[in-house]
């Protein structure tokens, strides 16, 4: 970048103040969060990420310095090009589970059949038991009680997409996910163990200063 195009010191300072403001807003949103996927927290996170990115760029252009912060971004997600004022919304959810305890699952399926006054049938197989379980309980209830049903959570994702008008009845039932336009995704929420693995790798690669490898850390008295 040429000297003429360099940002001024005042612009860099203003960008730094914007990061401070965004930090305060993000913390306030986290403190007031109404649930795990609170949209206010999501919006505050994006604002903080944008402010930090702007500050980092200006700092580098002006002083040839960078910040130590790295905020994850959805680099593979295309920019939103959907309607500015959508009249319809679609929510796409995928949740993966492992059948960790088949006998526990089969036991619940047998109780469902008994409550319905039916003899042993579908509950005798794992795939039949899964059909009974998901036919009896709502997906959200299964998500909250998965351990009770012998299931183990895997990755999950929720996409919110916008469109100009609602789909016609039955239009997408045979292939519900094939017509999704990634550029119409308003927001998405991903949960994966890989995020935890990345954090663990960072801790292993960068041990705490002054801590021997064989030394144990005392637990912190903090609510998480």
LINMORA-V824066 format. One record per pair of residues at least 24 apart in sequence whose C-alpha atoms are under 7 Angstrom apart, sorted by the first residue. I is the first residue (numbers start at 1). J is the second residue. D is the distance in Angstrom with one decimal. If there is no record, write none. Layout:
i=I j=J d=D
i=I j=J d=D
This chain:
i=6 j=61 d=6.1
i=6 j=62 d=5.9
i=7 j=58 d=6.4
i=7 j=61 d=6.9
i=7 j=62 d=5.9
i=12 j=55 d=6.6
i=12 j=58 d=5.7
i=12 j=59 d=6.1
i=15 j=54 d=6.8
i=15 j=55 d=5.0
i=16 j=55 d=6.0
i=18 j=51 d=6.2
i=19 j=48 d=6.5
i=19 j=51 d=5.3
i=19 j=52 d=5.8
i=22 j=47 d=6.4
i=22 j=48 d=4.9
i=23 j=48 d=6.3
i=78 j=182 d=6.7
i=78 j=183 d=5.7
i=79 j=183 d=5.9
i=80 j=183 d=4.6
i=80 j=184 d=5.6
i=80 j=185 d=6.5
i=80 j=186 d=6.9
i=81 j=183 d=5.4
i=81 j=184 d=6.0
i=82 j=162 d=6.5
i=82 j=163 d=6.8
i=82 j=183 d=6.4
i=82 j=184 d=4.5
i=83 j=162 d=7.0
i=83 j=163 d=6.4
i=83 j=164 d=6.3
i=86 j=162 d=5.7
i=86 j=163 d=5.4
i=86 j=164 d=5.1
i=87 j=163 d=6.4
i=87 j=164 d=5.3
i=87 j=165 d=5.5
i=88 j=162 d=6.0
i=88 j=163 d=5.3
i=88 j=164 d=6.1
i=88 j=165 d=5.3
i=88 j=166 d=5.2
i=89 j=160 d=6.9
i=89 j=161 d=5.7
i=89 j=162 d=4.7
i=89 j=163 d=6.2
i=90 j=160 d=5.8
i=90 j=161 d=5.2
i=90 j=162 d=6.5
i=91 j=158 d=7.0
i=91 j=159 d=5.7
i=91 j=160 d=4.7
i=91 j=161 d=6.5
i=92 j=158 d=5.6
i=92 j=159 d=5.0
i=92 j=160 d=6.5
i=93 j=157 d=5.8
i=93 j=158 d=4.5
i=93 j=159 d=6.5
i=94 j=156 d=5.5
i=94 j=157 d=5.4
i=94 j=158 d=6.6
i=95 j=155 d=6.3
i=95 j=156 d=4.3
i=95 j=157 d=6.6
i=96 j=153 d=6.3
i=96 j=154 d=4.8
i=96 j=155 d=5.6
i=96 j=156 d=6.1
i=97 j=151 d=6.0
i=97 j=152 d=5.3
i=97 j=153 d=4.7
i=97 j=154 d=5.1
i=98 j=151 d=5.6
i=98 j=152 d=5.0
i=98 j=153 d=6.5
i=98 j=154 d=6.8
i=99 j=150 d=6.3
i=99 j=151 d=4.8
i=99 j=152 d=6.4
i=100 j=150 d=5.6
i=100 j=151 d=5.3
i=100 j=152 d=5.8
i=101 j=150 d=4.5
i=101 j=151 d=6.6
i=102 j=126 d=6.8
i=102 j=150 d=6.3
i=104 j=149 d=6.1
i=104 j=150 d=5.2
i=105 j=129 d=6.7
i=105 j=149 d=5.1
i=105 j=150 d=5.2
i=108 j=149 d=6.8
i=109 j=133 d=6.2
i=154 j=192 d=6.9
i=155 j=191 d=5.6
i=155 j=192 d=4.6
i=155 j=193 d=7.0
i=156 j=190 d=5.9
i=156 j=191 d=5.2
i=156 j=192 d=6.6
i=157 j=189 d=5.6
i=157 j=190 d=4.4
i=157 j=191 d=6.2
i=158 j=188 d=5.5
i=158 j=189 d=5.2
i=158 j=190 d=6.6
i=159 j=185 d=6.6
i=159 j=187 d=6.2
i=159 j=188 d=4.4
i=159 j=189 d=6.7
i=160 j=185 d=5.7
i=160 j=186 d=5.5
i=160 j=187 d=5.5
i=160 j=188 d=6.2
i=161 j=185 d=4.2
i=161 j=186 d=5.4
i=162 j=186 d=6.5
